[in-house]
Amino acid sequence: MDPLGGSADPLAVLDVAAAAARGFLADLDGSPAAPPGVDAAASAFAGEPLPGVGVGATRALEELLEHGVPAATRSAGGKFFHFVTGGGTPAALAADWLASAIDQNSFSWVSSPLGSRAERVALGWLKELFELPAEWGGVLTTGATMANFTALAAARRWWAAEHGRDLDEEGWSGLPALPVISSGYVHSSAVKALAMLGVGRASVRRLAADPTGRLDLAAFEAALEGLRGRPTLVIATAGEVNAGDFDPIAEMAELAHRHHAWLHVDGAFGLFARVSTLARQLAEGVAAADSVAADGHKWLNVPYDCGFAFVRDPELMHGTFALTGAPYLPTGTDERPSFGDRGPEASRRARALAVWATLKAYGRDGYREMVDRHVELARRVGEQVAAAPDLELLAPVRLNVIAFRFRPSGLSEQQLDDLNRRLGAAVLADGRVYFGTTHYRGCVAFRPAISNWRTTEQDADLIVTVTRELGARLVVS
Ligand SMILES: Cc1ncc(COP(=O)(O)O)c(C=O)c1O
């Protein structure tokens, strides 16, 4: 029975969706990153009043397929280099479908022993993958923003306890401002998390040595000394978004702990350097941190949305997120944890199933091979950029991001910025590949990032080919 009546076989829509998904995914490797007209096609979803009488599940799904699929960027495909975007591995995608079908509420052991057990195993495997201590606490979140939020909430709890206060019970009243030190690499999502935690965006001191944002280590040490042992929060970034660079995490951990500071590492995608044989030295020292955040929907290649937070002292995760004063809710224990007590959501989908399935399917070796392949592809693109007379590589390729700009001769810096801005818009409109502009080292630059399991050499080569072709057109026009 269709829950709202009327359909002979209410589950027939699942076959329709599966067939359409198969077709979409089969075409993905041959598709541009954004087929022409995606933006216009999306306007089918506008202005329609709420139906009084519904059209039924089959018709609704048909409409979604008819108008939705042409409007979809092929962000799941190998030519989408904008932001840092992963695809869904087949195992992760299938498990994610299953998570929706069995629809487990993974907030507690009672509501879903499966979701809870799978999450415990998945978190344990992730710790193994990233070589983090097994005894650290962890939780799956919707992404790195909420993983930053979760980990920084634990840091905030520690900091208040150092002042003799339970901030989660008592609030801020009477507490001093919480000092936060970072480099210019700090990601906007970590800053957003600080705002959500009431710490405030303006609390962050960014100690940058140069216009890239690289940490000024001497200034960092001096700032910690200046705080004279007052508890402090330090945020390091493993993999900054413009060029994939890393803060010196091992040095920061040593100094932070010498000066009574908590070190949080935002490794949304950079944490995966620890899986690589080619780039693992970049993420040295992460295991000495007090907390770590990363994304699943980036380099782990599980479907949106998924992230994970790890905290050295598991006890600190409960303070902010415990569901208290509701006798009908089960209390988590070490043996039967309630993951809803460790992160921001109470009710939550079983995103552990996709993480479990992809790690089970491809294992440590599969991920090592994929991450190394992406690092090699990024280096290959970096070499192509360096060899092209009209392109400029703006930073060494350290991981999976290539920072560069179009630089034909004879133009002023301002003209180059204007040209690269227009070229950025042209790349997106062209759609064969997809990547955006940023501001890096004081100029407008591109920052394609390679993190999709589907990306091939041919896909990656398009970055330079398309940029030069469209750039040359703009110069003559
Ligand atoms: C370093 C860093 N931190 C945090 C985030 C936020 O991740 P999400 O969008 O998954 O919340 C990103 C996203 O690009 C990132 O690169």
The ligand as an SDF file (V2000), in Angstrom:
LIG
                    3D

 16 16  0  0  0  0  0  0  0  0999 V2000
   40.1620   22.3700    6.0260 C   0  0  0  0  0  0  0  0  0  0  0  0
   38.6730   22.2770    5.9730 C   0  0  0  0  0  0  0  0  0  0  0  0
   37.9750   22.2630    7.1190 N   0  0  0  0  0  0  0  0  0  0  0  0
   36.6400   22.1600    7.1430 C   0  0  0  0  0  0  0  0  0  0  0  0
   35.9080   22.0840    5.9760 C   0  0  0  0  0  0  0  0  0  0  0  0
   34.4070   22.0080    6.0520 C   0  0  0  0  0  0  0  0  0  0  0  0
   33.9550   20.7820    5.6460 O   0  0  0  0  0  0  0  0  0  0  0  0
   32.3970   20.4750    5.4270 P   0  0  0  0  0  0  0  0  0  0  0  0
   31.9680   21.3530    4.2930 O   0  0  0  0  0  0  0  0  0  0  0  0
   32.3750   19.0480    5.1060 O   0  0  0  0  0  0  0  0  0  0  0  0
   31.6840   20.8050    6.6750 O   0  0  0  0  0  0  0  0  0  0  0  0
   36.5780   22.0790    4.7560 C   0  0  0  0  0  0  0  0  0  0  0  0
   35.8250   22.0160    3.4850 C   0  0  0  0  0  0  0  0  0  0  0  0
   36.3390   22.2370    2.4210 O   0  0  0  0  0  0  0  0  0  0  0  0
   37.9950   22.1670    4.7560 C   0  0  0  0  0  0  0  0  0  0  0  0
   38.6780   22.1540    3.6020 O   0  0  0  0  0  0  0  0  0  0  0  0
  1  2  1  0
  2  3  1  0
  2 15  2  0
  3  4  2  0
  4  5  1  0
  5  6  1  0
  5 12  2  0
  6  7  1  0
  7  8  1  0
  8  9  2  0
  8 10  1  0
  8 11  1  0
 12 13  1  0
 12 15  1  0
 13 14  2  0
 15 16  1  0
M  END
$$$$
